[in-house]
Amino acid sequence: MKALTIEKVGSPVRLTEVDMPVKREGHSIVKLKASALNHRDVWITKGMYPGIKEGAILGSDGVGVLDGRNVILNPGLRWGENEAVQADDFEVLGMPVDGTFAEYISIPNEYIYDQPEHLSIEQAAALPLAGLTAYRVLMSRCQTKSTDKVLVTGTGGGVALFAVQFAVALGCDVYVTSRSEEKIAKAVALGAKGGYNYKDETWYKEVETNFDVIIDSAGGASFQHLIKICKPGARIGFYGATLGKYQNLNPQLLFWRQISILGSTMGSDQDFRNMLAFVDNHKIKPIVDSVFSLEEGSRAFERMEAGTQFGKIVLKH
Ligand SMILES: NC(=O)c1ccc[n+]([C@@H]2O[C@H](COP(=O)([O-])OP(=O)(O)OC[C@H]3O[C@@H](n4cnc5c(N)ncnc54)[C@H](OP(=O)(O)O)[C@@H]3O)[C@@H](O)[C@H]2O)c1
C-alpha cells in the first residue's frame, strides 16, 4: 500500500510503497479515506520530537471504513485510568507507531468510534487530535462555562480554531488573536466577537482586563502579557510552546489575583467521547483549509510550515 513516511529527519515526507499492516489480536484494519496534518507532523520531520523512528508512517488523524461503517480514530493511545494525567506509556498515533497517512491502518478496537454523521469525510478527518486537545484544555482543564469571556490566541491554528468553535457553541463571548486580519475576520464570521493582531507587539494594551479563560499555544516572551489581561480568578490553559520558554512571568500578578496556569495535553478516552458528543450535539463543522491527495503530501507539509492556513489541512486518500 502507499504511505507517507519519514525516510530521514530533515528531509520532506515521501510517498512510498510499504507492506500492508498485519491484523493483530484485538485490532482491526481500517481502510483510511482521509487524514489531516497537525503541527506535530512538521516538528517530527524536523527532528524536533522525542522517539523519532525513521521509516515510520506519519499521521495522527484518520477516518475510514470498517465493515461498511464510517469510523473515526482516537489518536491518544493508552491514556490509562487516571483522568488527571496520561500514563507513562501514553503514545500518539503516528510516531513511533505507524500512523494514518496511509491506505490502511491496524489499530486496537477501543480507538475506533462511529464518525459523527453530519460531517463530510474531510471535516471528520480534521477533528480527532486538534478537537480532542481543544476540548480537554477548554472544558476539562479550564472548566469553561457559558458565562465566561474567552480569548483564544493564534486563531489560525488547528487546535485554536476548535477552541473558538467549542467556546462559541457553549455560548461564551469569544475573542481571538492572530497575525492576520483576514483570519480574525474569519473567526468573527464563526461567532467570535472580535480580535487583535499580535504582530502589533503592544496589542494587549488596548484590551480590557477581563478574560475569564485564555487558551494559548504560543508561550514565549509574550505569554507574560496574557496575565495582565486576565480577570482575577482566571484560568489560562496552554497546550503548546511554539515560541519557546516563558519569560519575565510576574509571580505577584499570579498569586495575588488567584490566576491558574493549566497545562494540557491531548485528552483521555472520556475526553474523546465527550468531544464527539459535543460536536454531534452542537452540529459543529470543523473548518477545512485545504485538501491534498496523499501524492501531494509534501505540499501539504509546506502549507502548514508557511502558516497561512485557516483550519485544518486534510489529505484525501
Ligand atoms: N499538547 C498537545 O496535546 C498538543 C496538541 C496539538 C498541538 N500542540 C502544539 O500546539 C501548537 C499548535 O499546534 P497546531 O497543530 O494547532 O498548529 P498550527 O495549526 O500550525 O497552528 C499554529 C498557530 O500558532 C499561532 N501562532 C504563531 N505564532 C504566534 C504568536 N506569536 N502568538 C500567538 N499565536 C501564534 C498561529 O496563529 P495565526 O495563524 O492565527 O497567527 C498558527 O496558526 C504546536 O506547538 C503543537 O505542537 C500540542
PDBQT file of the ligand as one rigid body, heavy atoms in Angstrom, charges set to zero:
ROOT
HETATM    1  N1  LIG A 401      -0.136  19.310  23.975  1.00  0.00    +0.000 N 
HETATM    2  C1  LIG A 401      -0.856  18.795  22.982  1.00  0.00    +0.000 C 
HETATM    3  O1  LIG A 401      -1.563  17.801  23.149  1.00  0.00    +0.000 OA
HETATM    4  C2  LIG A 401      -0.829  19.453  21.654  1.00  0.00    +0.000 A 
HETATM    5  C3  LIG A 401      -1.768  19.079  20.693  1.00  0.00    +0.000 A 
HETATM    6  C4  LIG A 401      -1.780  19.741  19.480  1.00  0.00    +0.000 A 
HETATM    7  C5  LIG A 401      -0.842  20.742  19.245  1.00  0.00    +0.000 A 
HETATM    8  N2  LIG A 401       0.096  21.041  20.178  1.00  0.00    +0.000 N 
HETATM    9  C6  LIG A 401       1.067  22.123  19.947  1.00  0.00    +0.000 C 
HETATM   10  O2  LIG A 401       0.333  23.328  19.828  1.00  0.00    +0.000 OA
HETATM   11  C7  LIG A 401       0.919  24.175  18.844  1.00  0.00    +0.000 C 
HETATM   12  C8  LIG A 401      -0.101  24.473  17.755  1.00  0.00    +0.000 C 
HETATM   13  O3  LIG A 401      -0.402  23.261  17.104  1.00  0.00    +0.000 OA
HETATM   14  P1  LIG A 401      -1.412  23.209  15.853  1.00  0.00    +0.000 P 
HETATM   15  O4  LIG A 401      -1.367  21.839  15.300  1.00  0.00    +0.000 OA
HETATM   16  O5  LIG A 401      -2.710  23.832  16.230  1.00  0.00    +0.000 OA
HETATM   17  O6  LIG A 401      -0.565  24.121  14.848  1.00  0.00    +0.000 OA
HETATM   18  P2  LIG A 401      -0.950  25.027  13.637  1.00  0.00    +0.000 P 
HETATM   19  O7  LIG A 401      -2.259  24.582  13.103  1.00  0.00    +0.000 OA
HETATM   20  O8  LIG A 401       0.227  25.088  12.747  1.00  0.00    +0.000 OA
HETATM   21  O9  LIG A 401      -1.128  26.428  14.370  1.00  0.00    +0.000 OA
HETATM   22  C9  LIG A 401      -0.088  27.205  14.898  1.00  0.00    +0.000 C 
HETATM   23  C10 LIG A 401      -0.687  28.544  15.183  1.00  0.00    +0.000 C 
HETATM   24  O10 LIG A 401       0.085  29.216  16.153  1.00  0.00    +0.000 OA
HETATM   25  C11 LIG A 401      -0.248  30.575  16.038  1.00  0.00    +0.000 C 
HETATM   26  N3  LIG A 401       0.881  31.419  16.391  1.00  0.00    +0.000 N 
HETATM   27  C12 LIG A 401       2.075  31.511  15.777  1.00  0.00    +0.000 A 
HETATM   28  N4  LIG A 401       2.808  32.487  16.371  1.00  0.00    +0.000 NA
HETATM   29  C13 LIG A 401       2.039  33.009  17.364  1.00  0.00    +0.000 A 
HETATM   30  C14 LIG A 401       2.210  34.062  18.301  1.00  0.00    +0.000 A 
HETATM   31  N5  LIG A 401       3.307  34.793  18.311  1.00  0.00    +0.000 N 
HETATM   32  N6  LIG A 401       1.198  34.336  19.163  1.00  0.00    +0.000 NA
HETATM   33  C15 LIG A 401       0.049  33.626  19.128  1.00  0.00    +0.000 A 
HETATM   34  N7  LIG A 401      -0.174  32.638  18.234  1.00  0.00    +0.000 NA
HETATM   35  C16 LIG A 401       0.807  32.333  17.369  1.00  0.00    +0.000 A 
HETATM   36  C17 LIG A 401      -0.649  30.843  14.609  1.00  0.00    +0.000 C 
HETATM   37  O11 LIG A 401      -1.883  31.534  14.588  1.00  0.00    +0.000 OA
HETATM   38  P3  LIG A 401      -2.256  32.617  13.443  1.00  0.00    +0.000 P 
HETATM   39  O12 LIG A 401      -2.026  31.920  12.151  1.00  0.00    +0.000 OA
HETATM   40  O13 LIG A 401      -3.682  32.946  13.699  1.00  0.00    +0.000 OA
HETATM   41  O14 LIG A 401      -1.380  33.804  13.613  1.00  0.00    +0.000 OA
HETATM   42  C18 LIG A 401      -0.701  29.472  13.987  1.00  0.00    +0.000 C 
HETATM   43  O15 LIG A 401      -1.802  29.253  13.209  1.00  0.00    +0.000 OA
HETATM   44  C19 LIG A 401       2.168  23.427  18.356  1.00  0.00    +0.000 C 
HETATM   45  O16 LIG A 401       3.256  23.880  19.136  1.00  0.00    +0.000 OA
HETATM   46  C20 LIG A 401       1.846  21.982  18.653  1.00  0.00    +0.000 C 
HETATM   47  O17 LIG A 401       2.996  21.201  18.796  1.00  0.00    +0.000 OA
HETATM   48  C21 LIG A 401       0.109  20.421  21.373  1.00  0.00    +0.000 A 
ENDROOT
TORSDOF 0
